[in-house]
Amino acid sequence: MSYGRAAMLAGIVLASTGCAIFGGGDDEDPIEPPAELVDFEPSLDVERLWSSKVGGGSEFLRLGLTPATDGSRIFAGSHDGQVAAFDAQTGRRAWATRTDLPLAAGPGYGGGVLVFGTNDGDLITLEAETGAERWRLQVGGEVLAPPAIGNGVVVLRTVDGRLRGYSLLDGRLLWTIENAVPSLTLRGNTAPIISGNAVVAGFDNGRLGVYEIATGEVRWEAPLATPSGRSELERMVDISAGLAVVGSDVYAVGYNGRAVAVALDTGLLIWQQELSSYAGLGASFSAVYVADDFSQVVALDRNGGTPLWTQPALRLRDVTAPTFYRGTVVVGDLEGYLHWLDADDGHFVARERIASRHIGNAPLVVGNNVYAQADDGTVAAYTIREEES
């Protein structure tokens, strides 16, 4: 492990045993700084549609606060408890409310309802139309992954290794899945994904599973990686990165592990590629895009996992999971920049800065636009301006 990588990991590792991790070295082995941005001639005309702000900053707490949508509005929340809804095209604020809770993840959207989790282990639901509170409850564990909603069920992942299903109607607990939590994990959790009647989830012990959304019954579970090495850091196999589901396939990547494609219905391994990531991945119909643990963006063929290209110029810039958007791959970084890469070969085609603070979660695509939220509460919308014929 390079000193630069260790230094960056020091900011994102949660040491539940009380130990700490430090990056650094002597004069002969200085800490590697994040890569400086290199100027280039933009070849894509990216236009900012609007920018607004919700609440205050989160002080680099690595929270799961990221915009959600119902198709016509963008919903966002802040760590100081504020939530707002914006018109997706114009940015006009439709409503705003204060929850007085330390929001840490969300919102999840479904069934006309927004769901947030908190640092204190609260789960709160709001009416998406008005922001009025529907119900709240204490779930007993910090929430760092946006909840998922489907088939009348709220699916919640908490840092204590539990995946739970709650009734969207009244918050009644429907089922619980438990996984052991290693003594050392990465801060953050993988957001569950609902696909039809199934829930896909990854855990801190490196296991990947698919469950029935109504009952929590296990369809299949499998280890993404097996712990190995002499130190606790080397043995981490945390799936704290995003998952992706495309068609009938699940794509996942873990820290100190591998990127895999597995069949959603059976768990059958389709392909695997040695790759380590804590930021996560995104997928298009032709490729899977991974931000590795050095913040290099790597493209893999979706059908066979063959490496297609690597963009190393964002090394150690703590980039987000990649998002595929209109022939490009978009990532945010630690200084509030959004970078657009050509999806075919990875070269830079555009760059915009939405704020001076870290962008912690993958951009969101809605129709022809892409949206991102920075740690200071800035929410911004961009589109690609079409060339006039």
Secondary structure as the mmCIF struct_conf table of DSSP 4:
data_model
#
loop_
_struct_conf.conf_type_id
_struct_conf.id
_struct_conf.beg_label_comp_id
_struct_conf.beg_label_asym_id
_struct_conf.beg_label_seq_id
_struct_conf.end_label_comp_id
_struct_conf.end_label_asym_id
_struct_conf.end_label_seq_id
HELX_RH_AL_P HELX_RH_AL_P1 TYR A 3 ALA A 10
TURN_TY1_P TURN_TY1_P1 GLY A 11 ILE A 12
STRN STRN1 VAL A 13 ALA A 15
TURN_TY1_P TURN_TY1_P2 SER A 16 THR A 17
BEND BEND1 GLY A 18 GLY A 18
TURN_TY1_P TURN_TY1_P3 ASP A 27 GLU A 28
BEND BEND2 ASP A 29 ASP A 29
HELX_LH_PP_P HELX_LH_PP_P1 PRO A 30 ASP A 39
BEND BEND3 LEU A 44 LEU A 44
STRN STRN2 VAL A 46 LYS A 53
BEND BEND4 GLY A 55 GLY A 55
TURN_TY1_P TURN_TY1_P4 GLU A 59 PHE A 60
STRN STRN3 GLY A 64 LEU A 65
STRN STRN4 ALA A 68 THR A 69
BEND BEND5 ASP A 70 SER A 72
STRN STRN5 ARG A 73 GLY A 77
TURN_TY1_P TURN_TY1_P5 HIS A 79 ASP A 80
BEND BEND6 GLY A 81 GLY A 81
STRN STRN6 GLN A 82 ASP A 87
TURN_TY1_P TURN_TY1_P6 ALA A 88 THR A 90
STRN STRN7 ARG A 93 ARG A 98
BEND BEND7 LEU A 101 LEU A 101
STRN STRN8 LEU A 103 GLY A 110
TURN_TY1_P TURN_TY1_P7 GLY A 111 GLY A 112
STRN STRN9 VAL A 113 THR A 118
TURN_TY1_P TURN_TY1_P8 ASN A 119 ASP A 120
BEND BEND8 GLY A 121 GLY A 121
STRN STRN10 ASP A 122 GLU A 127
TURN_TY1_P TURN_TY1_P9 ALA A 128 THR A 130
STRN STRN11 GLU A 133 GLN A 138
BEND BEND9 GLY A 140 GLY A 141
BEND BEND10 ALA A 145 ALA A 145
STRN STRN12 ALA A 148 GLY A 150
TURN_TY1_P TURN_TY1_P10 ASN A 151 GLY A 152
STRN STRN13 VAL A 153 ARG A 157
TURN_TY1_P TURN_TY1_P11 VAL A 159 ASP A 160
BEND BEND11 GLY A 161 GLY A 161
STRN STRN14 ARG A 162 SER A 167
TURN_TY1_P TURN_TY1_P12 LEU A 168 ASP A 170
STRN STRN15 LEU A 173 GLU A 178
BEND BEND12 SER A 183 SER A 183
STRN STRN16 LEU A 184 LEU A 186
BEND BEND13 ARG A 187 GLY A 188
HELX_LH_PP_P HELX_LH_PP_P2 THR A 190 PRO A 192
STRN STRN17 ILE A 193 SER A 195
TURN_TY1_P TURN_TY1_P13 GLY A 196 ASN A 197
STRN STRN18 ALA A 198 GLY A 202
TURN_TY1_P TURN_TY1_P14 ASP A 204 ASN A 205
BEND BEND14 GLY A 206 GLY A 206
STRN STRN19 ARG A 207 GLU A 212
TURN_TY1_P TURN_TY1_P15 ILE A 213 THR A 215
STRN STRN20 VAL A 218 PRO A 223
BEND BEND15 LEU A 224 LEU A 224
BEND BEND16 GLY A 229 SER A 231
HELX_RH_AL_P HELX_RH_AL_P2 GLU A 232 ARG A 235
BEND BEND17 ALA A 241 ALA A 241
HELX_LH_PP_P HELX_LH_PP_P3 GLY A 242 LEU A 243
STRN STRN21 ALA A 244 VAL A 246
TURN_TY1_P TURN_TY1_P16 GLY A 247 SER A 248
STRN STRN22 ASP A 249 VAL A 253
TURN_TY1_P TURN_TY1_P17 TYR A 255 ASN A 256
BEND BEND18 GLY A 257 GLY A 257
STRN STRN23 ARG A 258 ALA A 263
TURN_TY1_P TURN_TY1_P18 LEU A 264 THR A 266
STRN STRN24 LEU A 269 GLU A 274
BEND BEND19 TYR A 278 ALA A 279
STRN STRN25 GLY A 280 ALA A 283
BEND BEND20 PHE A 285 SER A 286
STRN STRN26 ALA A 287 ALA A 291
TURN_TY1_P TURN_TY1_P19 ASP A 293 PHE A 294
BEND BEND21 SER A 295 SER A 295
STRN STRN27 VAL A 297 ASP A 301
TURN_TY1_P TURN_TY1_P20 ARG A 302 GLY A 304
STRN STRN28 PRO A 307 GLN A 311
TURN_TY1_P TURN_TY1_P21 ALA A 313 LEU A 316
BEND BEND22 ARG A 317 ARG A 317
HELX_LH_PP_P HELX_LH_PP_P4 VAL A 319 PRO A 322
STRN STRN29 THR A 323 TYR A 325
TURN_TY1_P TURN_TY1_P22 ARG A 326 GLY A 327
STRN STRN30 THR A 328 GLY A 332
TURN_TY1_P TURN_TY1_P23 LEU A 334 GLU A 335
BEND BEND23 GLY A 336 GLY A 336
STRN STRN31 TYR A 337 ASP A 342
TURN_TY1_P TURN_TY1_P24 ALA A 343 ASP A 345
STRN STRN32 PHE A 348 ARG A 353
BEND BEND24 SER A 356 ARG A 357
BEND BEND25 ASN A 361 ASN A 361
STRN STRN33 LEU A 364 VAL A 366
TURN_TY1_P TURN_TY1_P25 GLY A 367 ASN A 368
STRN STRN34 ASN A 369 GLN A 373
TURN_TY1_P TURN_TY1_P26 ASP A 375 ASP A 376
BEND BEND26 GLY A 377 GLY A 377
STRN STRN35 THR A 378 ILE A 384
HELX_LH_PP_P HELX_LH_PP_P5 ARG A 385 GLU A 388
#
